[in-house]
Amino acid sequence: MKLPVDHPIKPMLAKLARSIPDADDVLYEPKWDGFRCLVFRDGDEIELQSRNRRPFNRYFPELLPVLEDAIPDRCVVDGEIVVAHAEGKGLDFDALQQRIHPAESRVNMLAEQTPAQFVAFDLLALGDNDLMGTPFRERRDLLENHLAPNTSV
């Protein structure tokens, strides 16, 4: 993969704050109850990377065709893998944890029974451009303009 951002990379993580910042230029993202994931795409090749720089592709095969349709041909997207609760009660972290399993047959079964979704919240690279030095508000606008929403959910 030849992208403007080195692979693998360590994602920026949230930091504890004792109070909510009160400023006009602050953007807020909810705390997702999932696995942090960086998506690297170069043409037909898509790699999912955990926050610890480990591969996720084998655990979430159902995400690959969805991401192929949703993200630009050359990009790095930061986000979270989540599983919706079967009874519509928010997100189900326990079901998500079950997805990290050594047996491929179990992974494939769970991909059908408890499909994962990817929540994108940052765009780190687009085409040949490294966006990591670009202000977050601009990256977020680019993400919203270049991401095709999944309407099947």
C-alpha positions as CSV (number, residue, x, y, z in Angstrom):
1,M,0.0,0.0,0.0
2,K,1.3,3.4,-1.0
3,L,-0.5,6.1,1.0
4,P,0.7,9.5,2.2
5,V,0.4,8.3,5.8
6,D,2.7,5.5,7.1
7,H,1.1,2.2,7.9
8,P,0.6,1.2,10.6
9,I,0.1,4.3,12.7
10,K,-1.0,4.8,16.3
11,P,-4.3,6.6,16.4
12,M,-4.8,9.7,18.5
13,L,-6.6,8.7,21.7
14,A,-9.0,10.7,23.9
15,K,-7.6,12.3,27.0
16,L,-9.4,12.8,30.3
17,A,-10.7,16.4,31.0
18,R,-12.1,17.5,34.3
19,S,-14.6,19.8,32.6
20,I,-16.1,20.3,29.1
21,P,-14.2,22.9,27.2
22,D,-16.3,26.0,26.5
23,A,-15.1,27.4,23.2
24,D,-16.6,28.1,19.8
25,D,-14.0,26.1,17.8
26,V,-14.5,22.8,19.7
27,L,-16.1,19.8,18.1
28,Y,-17.5,16.9,20.1
29,E,-17.6,13.2,19.2
30,P,-19.6,10.8,21.4
31,K,-17.8,8.0,23.1
32,W,-18.6,4.9,21.0
33,D,-18.7,1.5,22.8
34,G,-16.6,-0.3,20.3
35,F,-13.2,-1.0,18.9
36,R,-11.1,1.8,17.6
37,C,-10.1,1.1,14.0
38,L,-8.1,2.8,11.3
39,V,-9.1,2.0,7.7
40,F,-6.4,2.1,5.0
41,R,-7.5,1.9,1.4
42,D,-5.5,1.9,-1.7
43,G,-7.6,0.9,-4.6
44,D,-9.0,-2.6,-4.1
45,E,-6.9,-3.2,-1.0
46,I,-8.5,-2.4,2.4
47,E,-6.8,-2.9,5.7
48,L,-8.4,-2.6,9.1
49,Q,-6.1,-1.8,11.9
50,S,-6.8,-1.9,15.7
51,R,-5.6,0.9,18.0
52,N,-2.8,-1.5,19.0
53,R,-1.7,-1.7,15.3
54,R,-3.0,-5.2,14.9
55,P,-5.0,-6.4,11.8
56,F,-8.8,-6.6,12.1
57,N,-9.7,-7.8,8.6
58,R,-10.3,-11.5,9.5
59,Y,-12.6,-10.6,12.4
60,F,-14.9,-8.2,10.5
61,P,-15.2,-9.5,6.9
62,E,-18.6,-8.0,6.4
63,L,-17.2,-4.5,6.7
64,L,-14.9,-4.8,3.7
65,P,-17.6,-4.6,0.9
66,V,-19.4,-1.8,2.8
67,L,-16.2,0.2,3.2
68,E,-15.4,-0.4,-0.5
69,D,-18.7,1.3,-1.4
70,A,-18.4,4.1,1.2
71,I,-14.9,5.4,1.3
72,P,-12.7,7.0,-1.4
73,D,-10.3,4.8,-3.4
74,R,-7.2,6.2,-1.6
75,C,-7.6,7.2,1.9
76,V,-7.1,6.6,5.6
77,V,-10.2,6.9,7.8
78,D,-10.3,6.8,11.6
79,G,-13.3,5.5,13.4
80,E,-14.9,2.8,15.5
81,I,-16.2,-0.7,14.9
82,V,-19.5,-1.2,16.8
83,V,-22.2,-3.9,17.0
84,A,-25.8,-2.8,17.6
85,H,-27.7,-4.5,20.4
86,A,-30.1,-7.2,19.0
87,E,-33.1,-5.7,20.9
88,G,-32.3,-2.1,19.9
89,K,-30.8,-1.1,23.2
90,G,-27.9,0.9,21.9
91,L,-24.5,-0.8,21.3
92,D,-23.5,-4.3,22.4
93,F,-19.9,-4.4,23.5
94,D,-20.2,-8.0,24.7
95,A,-21.3,-9.1,21.3
96,L,-18.5,-7.1,19.7
97,Q,-15.9,-8.8,22.0
98,Q,-17.2,-12.2,20.9
99,R,-16.1,-11.3,17.3
100,I,-12.4,-11.7,18.2
101,H,-12.2,-15.4,17.9
102,P,-9.5,-17.8,16.6
103,A,-11.9,-20.0,14.6
104,E,-12.7,-18.7,11.1
105,S,-16.0,-20.6,11.1
106,R,-17.1,-18.8,14.3
107,V,-16.0,-15.5,12.9
108,N,-18.1,-16.0,9.8
109,M,-21.1,-17.2,11.7
110,L,-21.0,-14.1,14.0
111,A,-20.5,-11.8,11.0
112,E,-23.9,-13.0,9.9
113,Q,-25.6,-13.1,13.4
114,T,-24.1,-9.9,14.9
115,P,-22.8,-7.8,12.0
116,A,-20.5,-5.0,12.8
117,Q,-20.8,-1.4,11.6
118,F,-18.0,1.2,11.1
119,V,-18.6,4.7,12.5
120,A,-16.2,7.1,10.7
121,F,-15.2,10.2,12.5
122,D,-11.9,11.5,11.0
123,L,-10.1,11.5,7.6
124,L,-6.3,11.3,8.0
125,A,-5.4,11.0,4.3
126,L,-7.2,11.5,1.0
127,G,-5.6,10.7,-2.4
128,D,-2.0,11.8,-2.2
129,N,-2.6,14.2,0.7
130,D,-1.6,13.7,4.3
131,L,-4.3,15.5,6.3
132,M,-2.9,14.9,9.8
133,G,-1.6,18.4,10.0
134,T,-4.9,19.9,8.8
135,P,-7.3,21.2,11.5
136,F,-9.9,18.7,12.6
137,R,-12.8,20.8,11.4
138,E,-11.5,20.8,7.8
139,R,-10.8,17.0,8.0
140,R,-14.3,16.4,9.2
141,D,-15.8,18.5,6.4
142,L,-13.7,16.5,3.9
143,L,-14.9,13.3,5.5
144,E,-18.5,14.3,5.3
145,N,-18.1,15.3,1.6
146,H,-16.2,12.2,0.5
147,L,-18.0,9.5,2.5
148,A,-21.0,7.7,1.0
149,P,-23.5,7.0,3.8
150,N,-24.7,3.5,4.2
151,T,-28.5,3.7,3.9
152,S,-29.1,-0.1,4.5
153,V,-29.0,0.3,8.3
